């Protein structure tokens, strides 16, 4: 099972979501930004690295929010989500088509990747 991380990056009452790029699996779907953990890497270390690589910003990883397991045709993943906040940098896209800051009420207007959906639903209920 692949372990994947996701950052719930908050700014005021808005959360950052990202649309998967043209050359990515699940192209066009939305997600909480993050990525696959490398061998020997902590979830927090993975999130910091992936967000730096994909969005060109530095984040501070906070509390664990929850996890979701999903079986895709290519295999099963466990998605680990952490609250995070932007520390420095301006967002520059490298693998995503776009990012948006959206309110919790707006989250259900986006087509999220299947592994993200349970986490998005929980966010909407609890925040």
MMTF fields as JSON, N, C-alpha, C and O atoms, coordinates in Angstrom:
{
  "mmtfVersion": "1.0.0",
  "mmtfProducer": "UNKNOWN",
  "numBonds": 507,
  "numAtoms": 508,
  "numGroups": 127,
  "numChains": 1,
  "numModels": 1,
  "chainsPerModel": [1],
  "groupsPerChain": [127],
  "chainIdList": ["A"],
  "bondAtomList": [4, 2, 8, 6, 12, 10, 16, 14, 20, 18, 24, 22, 28, 26, 32, 30, 36, 34, 40, 38, 44, 42, 48, 46, 52, 50, 56, 54, 60, 58, 64, 62, 68, 66, 72, 70, 76, 74, 80, 78, 84, 82, 88, 86, 92, 90, 96, 94, 100, 98, 104, 102, 108, 106, 112, 110, 116, 114, 120, 118, 124, 122, 128, 126, 132, 130, 136, 134, 140, 138, 144, 142, 148, 146, 152, 150, 156, 154, 160, 158, 164, 162, 168, 166, 172, 170, 176, 174, 180, 178, 184, 182, 188, 186, 192, 190, 196, 194, 200, 198, 204, 202, 208, 206, 212, 210, 216, 214, 220, 218, 224, 222, 228, 226, 232, 230, 236, 234, 240, 238, 244, 242, 248, 246, 252, 250, 256, 254, 260, 258, 264, 262, 268, 266, 272, 270, 276, 274, 280, 278, 284, 282, 288, 286, 292, 290, 296, 294, 300, 298, 304, 302, 308, 306, 312, 310, 316, 314, 320, 318, 324, 322, 328, 326, 332, 330, 336, 334, 340, 338, 344, 342, 348, 346, 352, 350, 356, 354, 360, 358, 364, 362, 368, 366, 372, 370, 376, 374, 380, 378, 384, 382, 388, 386, 392, 390, 396, 394, 400, 398, 404, 402, 408, 406, 412, 410, 416, 414, 420, 418, 424, 422, 428, 426, 432, 430, 436, 434, 440, 438, 444, 442, 448, 446, 452, 450, 456, 454, 460, 458, 464, 462, 468, 466, 472, 470, 476, 474, 480, 478, 484, 482, 488, 486, 492, 490, 496, 494, 500, 498, 504, 502],
  "bondOrderList": [1, 1, 1, 1, 1, 1, 1, 1, 1, 1, 1, 1, 1, 1, 1, 1, 1, 1, 1, 1, 1, 1, 1, 1, 1, 1, 1, 1, 1, 1, 1, 1, 1, 1, 1, 1, 1, 1, 1, 1, 1, 1, 1, 1, 1, 1, 1, 1, 1, 1, 1, 1, 1, 1, 1, 1, 1, 1, 1, 1, 1, 1, 1, 1, 1, 1, 1, 1, 1, 1, 1, 1, 1, 1, 1, 1, 1, 1, 1, 1, 1, 1, 1, 1, 1, 1, 1, 1, 1, 1, 1, 1, 1, 1, 1, 1, 1, 1, 1, 1, 1, 1, 1, 1, 1, 1, 1, 1, 1, 1, 1, 1, 1, 1, 1, 1, 1, 1, 1, 1, 1, 1, 1, 1, 1, 1],
  "groupList": [{"groupName": "UNK", "atomNameList": ["N", "CA", "C", "O"], "elementList": ["N", "C", "C", "O"], "formalChargeList": [0, 0, 0, 0], "bondAtomList": [1, 0, 2, 1, 3, 2], "bondOrderList": [1, 1, 2], "singleLetterCode": "X", "chemCompType": "L-PEPTIDE LINKING"}],
  "groupTypeList": [0, 0, 0, 0, 0, 0, 0, 0, 0, 0, 0, 0, 0, 0, 0, 0, 0, 0, 0, 0, 0, 0, 0, 0, 0, 0, 0, 0, 0, 0, 0, 0, 0, 0, 0, 0, 0, 0, 0, 0, 0, 0, 0, 0, 0, 0, 0, 0, 0, 0, 0, 0, 0, 0, 0, 0, 0, 0, 0, 0, 0, 0, 0, 0, 0, 0, 0, 0, 0, 0, 0, 0, 0, 0, 0, 0, 0, 0, 0, 0, 0, 0, 0, 0, 0, 0, 0, 0, 0, 0, 0, 0, 0, 0, 0, 0, 0, 0, 0, 0, 0, 0, 0, 0, 0, 0, 0, 0, 0, 0, 0, 0, 0, 0, 0, 0, 0, 0, 0, 0, 0, 0, 0, 0, 0, 0, 0],
  "groupIdList": [1, 2, 3, 4, 5, 6, 7, 8, 9, 10, 11, 12, 13, 14, 15, 16, 17, 18, 19, 20, 21, 22, 23, 24, 25, 26, 27, 28, 29, 30, 31, 32, 33, 34, 35, 36, 37, 38, 39, 40, 41, 42, 43, 44, 45, 46, 47, 48, 49, 50, 51, 52, 53, 54, 55, 56, 57, 58, 59, 60, 61, 62, 63, 64, 65, 66, 67, 68, 69, 70, 71, 72, 73, 74, 75, 76, 77, 78, 79, 80, 81, 82, 83, 84, 85, 86, 87, 88, 89, 90, 91, 92, 93, 94, 95, 96, 97, 98, 99, 100, 101, 102, 103, 104, 105, 106, 107, 108, 109, 110, 111, 112, 113, 114, 115, 116, 117, 118, 119, 120, 121, 122, 123, 124, 125, 126, 127],
  "secStructList": [7, 3, 3, 3, 3, 3, 3, 3, 3, 3, 3, 6, 6, 3, 3, 3, 3, 3, 3, 3, 7, 6, 6, 1, 6, 6, 6, 6, 7, 3, 3, 7, 1, 3, 3, 3, 7, 7, 6, 6, 7, 7, 2, 2, 2, 2, 2, 2, 2, 2, 2, 2, 2, 2, 2, 1, 7, 3, 3, 3, 3, 3, 3, 3, 3, 3, 3, 3, 3, 3, 3, 3, 6, 6, 3, 3, 3, 3, 3, 3, 3, 3, 3, 3, 3, 3, 3, 3, 7, 7, 7, 7, 7, 1, 1, 3, 3, 3, 3, 3, 3, 3, 3, 4, 4, 4, 4, 4, 4, 1, 7, 5, 7, 2, 2, 2, 2, 2, 2, 2, 2, 2, 2, 2, 2, 2, 7],
  "xCoordList": [0.843, 0.0, 0.884, 1.807, 0.593, 1.336, 0.798, -0.41, 1.715, 1.324, 1.511, 2.564, 0.457, 0.417, -0.006, -0.814, 0.54, 0.196, -0.602, -0.518, -1.377, -2.166, -2.11, -2.198, -1.965, -1.904, -3.228, -3.741, -3.77, -4.942, -4.383, -4.225, -4.087, -3.452, -4.554, -5.323, -4.612, -5.669, -5.129, -3.987, -5.977, -5.692, -7.012, -7.961, -7.07, -8.322, -9.309, -9.013, -10.452, -11.41, -11.413, -12.375, -10.346, -10.271, -9.245, -8.263, -9.492, -8.572, -8.059, -8.794, -6.789, -6.167, -6.422, -6.112, -6.994, -7.178, -6.47, -6.27, -6.09, -5.322, -5.947, -6.431, -5.929, -6.464, -5.32, -4.341, -5.457, -4.421, -4.191, -5.132, -2.91, -2.507, -2.76, -3.163, -2.512, -2.779, -1.992, -2.484, -0.799, 0.041, -0.054, 0.745, -1.008, -1.161, -2.294, -3.228, -2.193, -3.342, -4.471, -4.221, -5.69, -6.871, -6.859, -7.264, -6.392, -6.293, -7.6, -8.682, -7.478, -8.631, -9.361, -10.17, -9.09, -9.754, -9.045, -7.879, -9.762, -9.226, -8.725, -9.167, -7.793, -7.213, -6.678, -6.48, -6.452, -5.633, -4.2, -3.839, -3.366, -2.022, -1.17, -1.345, -0.255, 0.632, 1.304, 1.533, 1.626, 2.271, 2.706, 2.474, 3.348, 3.76, 4.971, 5.908, 4.918, 6.042, 7.15, 6.89, 8.385, 9.543, 9.983, 9.639, 10.74, 11.211, 11.98, 12.871, 11.624, 12.302, 11.843, 12.375, 10.874, 10.406, 9.217, 8.367, 9.162, 8.0, 6.892, 7.174, 5.638, 4.565, 4.798, 4.553, 5.271, 5.51, 6.627, 6.515, 7.7, 8.807, 8.375, 8.777, 7.55, 7.016, 6.193, 6.352, 5.315, 4.466, 5.292, 5.036, 6.277, 7.121, 7.819, 7.859, 8.373, 9.084, 8.134, 8.417, 7.017, 6.079, 5.492, 5.373, 5.131, 4.55, 5.596, 5.276, 6.839, 7.917, 8.107, 8.227, 8.135, 8.342, 7.175, 7.383, 5.953, 4.785, 4.215, 3.647, 4.361, 3.752, 4.757, 4.397, 6.024, 7.088, 6.862, 7.294, 6.188, 6.025, 6.522, 6.551, 6.908, 7.313, 6.126, 5.468, 5.863, 4.761, 5.265, 6.333, 4.46, 4.653, 3.541, 2.359, 3.927, 2.947, 2.475, 3.279, 1.165, 0.569, -0.03, 0.556, -1.202, -1.863, -2.368, -2.754, -2.351, -2.916, -4.43, -5.055, -5.023, -6.475, -7.173, -8.196, -6.627, -7.274, -6.673, -5.759, -7.215, -6.708, -7.861, -8.988, -7.54, -8.503, -7.763, -6.627, -8.4, -7.817, -8.7, -9.926, -8.058, -8.824, -8.067, -6.845, -8.813, -8.202, -8.491, -9.624, -7.434, -7.505, -7.166, -6.729, -7.362, -7.013, -5.519, -5.109, -4.715, -3.26, -2.767, -1.577, -3.653, -3.265, -3.926, -4.612, -3.701, -4.33, -3.418, -2.199, -4.032, -3.261, -3.895, -5.098, -3.046, -3.508, -3.117, -1.935, -4.116, -3.907, -3.954, -4.96, -2.87, -2.739, -2.797, -1.963, -3.771, -3.962, -3.56, -3.874, -2.861, -2.388, -2.771, -2.686, -3.194, -3.362, -1.987, -1.011, -1.907, -0.635, -0.88, -2.008, 0.195, 0.07, 1.279, 2.397, 1.011, 2.069, 2.968, 2.496, 4.282, 5.247, 5.862, 5.837, 6.41, 7.042, 6.805, 6.447, 7.016, 6.963, 5.656, 4.643, 5.712, 4.533, 4.245, 5.162, 2.996, 2.63, 2.992, 2.61, 3.743, 4.066, 3.754, 4.25, 2.941, 2.501, 3.542, 4.165, 3.724, 4.611, 3.888, 4.152, 2.988, 2.267, 0.752, 0.036, 0.267, -1.175, -1.552, -0.738, -2.814, -3.309, -3.684, -3.488, -4.229, -4.604, -4.796, -4.958, -4.774, -5.11, -6.168, -6.285, -6.933, -7.952, -8.008, -7.824, -8.266, -8.602, -10.125, -10.763, -10.71, -12.171, -12.663, -11.941, -13.899, -14.512, -14.951, -15.067, -15.191, -15.662, -16.988, -17.226, -17.841, -19.145, -19.01, -19.884, -17.916, -17.718, -17.095, -17.11, -16.551, -15.812, -16.626, -16.08, -17.924, -18.731, -19.032, -19.711, -18.537, -18.723, -17.612, -17.646, -16.625, -15.464, -15.443, -15.904, -14.898, -14.796, -13.458, -12.422, -13.498, -12.278, -11.91, -12.773, -10.618, -10.166, -10.793, -11.019, -11.075, -11.79, -11.168, -11.895, -9.848, -9.202, -9.406, -9.406, -9.579, -9.758, -11.184, -11.391, -12.158, -13.567, -13.929, -14.578, -13.54, -13.898, -13.317, -13.959, -12.113, -11.481, -12.188, -12.379, -12.574, -13.29, -14.635, -15.013, -15.358, -16.657, -16.5, -17.293, -15.48, -15.249, -14.895, -15.374, -14.061, -13.708, -14.96, -15.118, -15.846, -17.069, -17.967, -18.632, -17.987, -18.824, -18.264, -19.016, -16.931, -16.305, -15.834, -15.6, -15.693, -15.122, -16.205, -15.905],
  "yCoordList": [-1.186, 0.0, 1.244, 1.361, 2.165, 3.426, 4.367, 4.459, 5.059, 6.083, 7.442, 7.747, 8.247, 9.553, 10.581, 10.285, 11.784, 12.836, 13.939, 14.136, 14.65, 15.782, 16.901, 16.659, 18.121, 19.293, 20.039, 20.376, 20.289, 21.155, 22.528, 22.864, 23.313, 24.617, 25.664, 25.899, 26.28, 27.247, 28.677, 28.941, 29.588, 31.028, 31.687, 31.667, 32.266, 32.781, 31.612, 30.609, 31.7, 30.59, 29.838, 29.138, 29.981, 29.348, 28.22, 28.255, 27.217, 26.089, 26.065, 26.375, 25.693, 25.646, 24.281, 23.241, 24.302, 23.07, 23.228, 24.343, 22.089, 22.119, 21.182, 20.102, 21.614, 20.796, 20.048, 20.652, 18.731, 17.886, 18.267, 18.543, 18.274, 18.732, 17.74, 16.599, 18.202, 17.431, 16.126, 15.15, 16.087, 14.893, 14.0, 13.077, 14.264, 13.518, 12.502, 12.67, 11.437, 10.541, 11.361, 12.31, 11.001, 11.719, 13.187, 14.075, 13.416, 14.763, 15.527, 15.001, 16.775, 17.66, 17.562, 18.431, 16.515, 16.391, 17.276, 17.633, 17.621, 18.477, 17.624, 16.492, 18.188, 17.467, 18.449, 19.632, 17.928, 18.631, 18.377, 17.22, 19.405, 19.186, 18.316, 18.318, 17.581, 16.687, 15.732, 16.066, 14.526, 13.567, 12.306, 12.123, 11.434, 10.116, 10.202, 10.967, 9.389, 9.312, 8.454, 7.434, 8.884, 8.104, 7.227, 7.492, 6.188, 5.256, 6.005, 6.803, 5.739, 6.355, 7.766, 8.39, 8.274, 9.647, 9.683, 8.793, 10.703, 10.889, 11.569, 12.211, 11.436, 12.149, 13.661, 14.315, 14.204, 15.645, 16.069, 17.087, 15.283, 15.573, 15.486, 16.3, 14.489, 14.331, 15.547, 16.077, 15.984, 17.14, 18.38, 19.09, 18.645, 19.829, 19.756, 20.741, 18.578, 18.396, 18.532, 19.273, 17.822, 17.835, 19.229, 19.654, 19.928, 21.267, 22.231, 23.09, 22.09, 22.926, 22.631, 23.554, 21.341, 20.963, 21.377, 21.879, 21.169, 21.363, 22.776, 23.223, 23.487, 24.816, 25.93, 27.107, 25.565, 26.531, 27.357, 28.508, 26.772, 27.461, 26.557, 25.333, 27.191, 26.453, 26.433, 27.45, 25.25, 25.137, 24.652, 24.053, 24.933, 24.368, 23.331, 23.653, 22.09, 21.013, 20.962, 20.92, 20.966, 20.955, 19.611, 18.562, 19.653, 18.459, 17.534, 17.969, 16.245, 15.223, 15.397, 15.558, 15.365, 15.512, 14.165, 13.91, 13.32, 12.034, 11.318, 11.816, 10.119, 9.329, 8.737, 8.616, 8.376, 7.769, 6.684, 6.889, 5.541, 4.472, 4.264, 4.222, 4.134, 3.952, 3.014, 3.096, 2.124, 1.2, 1.686, 1.63, 2.164, 2.524, 1.28, 0.274, 1.335, 0.211, -0.105, -1.25, 0.913, 0.749, 0.31, 0.044, 0.229, -0.194, 0.644, 1.627, 0.227, 0.881, 1.958, 1.793, 3.07, 4.127, 4.447, 4.291, 4.895, 5.447, 6.914, 7.252, 7.781, 9.226, 9.785, 9.639, 10.423, 10.999, 12.517, 13.122, 13.133, 14.585, 15.302, 14.856, 16.416, 17.228, 18.686, 19.2, 19.343, 20.789, 21.403, 20.951, 22.421, 23.071, 24.554, 24.989, 25.314, 26.728, 27.159, 26.683, 28.083, 28.625, 29.5, 30.322, 29.308, 30.108, 31.166, 32.356, 30.729, 31.673, 31.238, 30.093, 32.19, 31.902, 32.313, 32.527, 32.418, 32.699, 31.457, 30.841, 31.094, 29.871, 29.969, 30.912, 28.963, 28.795, 27.343, 26.43, 27.128, 25.78, 25.046, 25.629, 23.752, 22.924, 21.686, 21.271, 21.089, 19.895, 20.091, 19.299, 21.122, 21.387, 22.412, 23.245, 22.332, 23.323, 24.628, 25.709, 24.521, 25.72, 25.372, 24.21, 26.41, 26.284, 27.328, 28.345, 27.06, 28.013, 27.999, 26.961, 29.17, 29.286, 29.297, 30.19, 28.318, 28.213, 28.046, 27.564, 28.454, 28.275, 26.823, 26.088, 26.42, 25.061, 24.795, 23.685, 25.804, 25.641, 25.4, 24.788, 25.879, 25.739, 24.405, 24.051, 23.665, 22.449, 21.438, 20.743, 21.349, 20.344, 20.717, 19.967, 21.858, 22.276, 21.761, 21.996, 21.059, 20.605, 19.081, 18.386, 18.582, 17.145, 16.653, 16.756, 16.118, 15.677, 14.249, 13.443, 13.945, 12.574, 11.676, 12.127, 10.414, 9.534, 9.414, 9.363, 9.369, 9.231, 10.468, 10.37, 11.629, 12.879, 13.055, 13.751, 12.435, 12.703, 12.496, 13.37, 11.377, 11.235, 12.348, 12.785, 12.799, 13.872, 15.206, 15.987, 15.463, 16.698, 16.727, 17.751, 15.609, 15.541, 15.804, 16.534, 15.21, 15.412, 16.871, 17.444, 17.461, 18.881, 19.746, 20.634, 19.482, 20.28, 20.116, 21.066, 18.928, 18.673, 19.304, 19.789, 19.293, 19.673, 21.113, 21.632, 21.764, 23.119, 24.178, 25.372],
  "zCoordList": [0.0, 0.0, 0.0, 0.806, -0.908, -0.964, 0.101, 0.322, 0.753, 1.726, 1.067, 0.508, 1.149, 0.493, 1.533, 2.413, 1.431, 2.385, 1.699, 0.486, 2.513, 2.02, 3.048, 4.252, 2.564, 3.438, 3.403, 2.336, 4.579, 4.709, 5.071, 6.245, 4.033, 4.219, 4.351, 3.419, 5.518, 5.815, 5.764, 6.14, 5.291, 5.336, 5.7, 4.916, 6.882, 7.428, 7.481, 8.13, 6.832, 6.832, 5.507, 5.19, 4.738, 3.422, 3.423, 4.164, 2.577, 2.438, 0.997, 0.059, 0.836, -0.483, -1.123, -0.542, -2.331, -3.097, -4.435, -4.917, -5.034, -6.274, -7.302, -6.964, -8.565, -9.648, -10.329, -10.767, -10.412, -11.005, -12.464, -13.208, -12.856, -14.178, -15.299, -15.071, -16.513, -17.729, -17.809, -18.376, -17.263, -17.359, -16.125, -15.966, -15.266, -14.015, -14.121, -14.907, -13.309, -13.158, -12.543, -11.8, -12.849, -12.345, -12.78, -12.031, -13.988, -14.572, -14.413, -14.674, -13.981, -13.852, -12.527, -12.202, -11.756, -10.458, -9.441, -9.612, -8.39, -7.338, -6.185, -5.992, -5.42, -4.287, -3.261, -3.541, -2.073, -1.096, -1.541, -1.756, -1.691, -2.223, -1.303, -0.084, -1.905, -1.162, -2.121, -3.283, -1.631, -2.521, -1.815, -0.62, -2.59, -2.111, -1.188, -1.421, -0.132, 0.799, 0.2, -0.439, 0.418, 0.006, 1.17, 2.322, 0.865, 1.889, 2.978, 2.684, 4.239, 5.371, 5.699, 6.617, 4.969, 5.153, 6.115, 6.091, 6.949, 7.82, 7.011, 5.999, 7.444, 6.739, 6.711, 5.697, 7.825, 7.899, 6.944, 6.262, 6.902, 5.989, 4.537, 3.706, 4.242, 2.888, 2.487, 1.387, 3.378, 3.062, 2.781, 1.808, 3.62, 3.414, 2.058, 1.32, 1.732, 0.464, -0.729, -1.671, -0.686, -1.811, -2.065, -3.214, -1.0, -1.169, -1.725, -2.546, -1.28, -1.82, -3.309, -4.115, -3.676, -5.076, -5.968, -7.073, -5.493, -6.346, -6.334, -7.331, -5.211, -5.093, -4.82, -4.835, -4.568, -4.318, -3.05, -2.971, -2.063, -0.78, 0.338, 0.211, 1.425, 2.621, 3.573, 3.791, 4.139, 5.088, 6.435, 6.553, 7.439, 8.771, 8.933, 8.806, 9.215, 9.352, 10.798, 11.729, 10.965, 12.295, 12.651, 12.381, 13.26, 13.788, 12.688, 11.604, 13.006, 12.134, 12.107, 13.155, 10.913, 10.773, 10.611, 11.246, 9.775, 9.544, 8.355, 7.698, 8.088, 6.974, 6.179, 6.661, 4.96, 4.048, 3.275, 2.847, 3.098, 2.289, 1.072, 1.176, -0.091, -1.324, -2.257, -2.386, -2.902, -3.865, -5.286, -5.765, -5.944, -7.358, -8.177, -7.617, -9.485, -10.361, -10.275, -10.466, -9.988, -9.921, -8.546, -8.38, -7.56, -6.216, -5.14, -5.418, -3.907, -2.764, -2.19, -2.13, -1.766, -1.103, 0.245, 0.449, 1.145, 2.422, 2.413, 2.344, 2.484, 2.434, 3.85, 4.545, 4.276, 5.616, 5.506, 4.832, 6.159, 6.047, 7.334, 8.438, 7.165, 8.284, 8.059, 6.943, 9.136, 9.064, 8.866, 9.463, 8.038, 7.731, 7.51, 7.275, 7.59, 7.238, 6.431, 6.627, 5.512, 4.662, 5.518, 6.303, 5.351, 6.1, 5.186, 5.501, 4.058, 3.125, 1.683, 1.405, 0.775, -0.652, -1.296, -0.631, -2.614, -3.428, -4.255, -4.798, -4.35, -5.06, -6.538, -7.231, -7.004, -8.42, -8.757, -8.097, -9.771, -10.117, -10.952, -11.84, -10.656, -11.473, -12.01, -13.138, -11.235, -11.699, -11.724, -12.337, -11.074, -11.037, -12.104, -12.503, -12.562, -13.523, -12.837, -13.392, -11.621, -10.872, -9.403, -9.031, -8.588, -7.168, -6.849, -7.533, -5.802, -5.358, -3.841, -3.206, -3.273, -1.857, -1.786, -2.344, -1.11, -1.071, 0.363, 1.235, 0.581, 1.9, 2.065, 1.085, 3.294, 3.568, 2.85, 2.374, 2.774, 2.117, 0.613, 0.0, 0.02, -1.43, -1.832, -3.011, -0.878, -1.21, -2.009, -2.866, -1.735, -2.437, -3.892, -4.592, -4.345, -5.735, -6.649, -7.857, -6.078, -6.838, -6.922, -6.017, -8.026, -8.272, -7.707, -8.363, -6.482, -5.804, -6.172, -6.521, -6.092, -6.317, -5.246, -4.123, -5.577, -4.648, -3.259, -2.267, -3.168, -1.859, -0.989, 0.238, -1.614, -0.869, -0.339, 0.654, -0.986, -0.674, 0.798, 1.373, 1.446, 2.866, 3.745, 4.7, 3.425, 4.2, 3.959, 4.891, 2.715, 2.38, 3.096, 3.665, 3.07, 3.754, 5.245, 5.84, 5.844, 7.277, 7.572, 8.55, 6.73, 6.893, 6.884, 7.721, 5.934, 5.811, 7.036, 7.448, 7.614, 8.788, 10.06, 10.906, 10.185, 11.454, 11.528, 12.619, 10.387, 10.415, 10.3, 10.306]
}
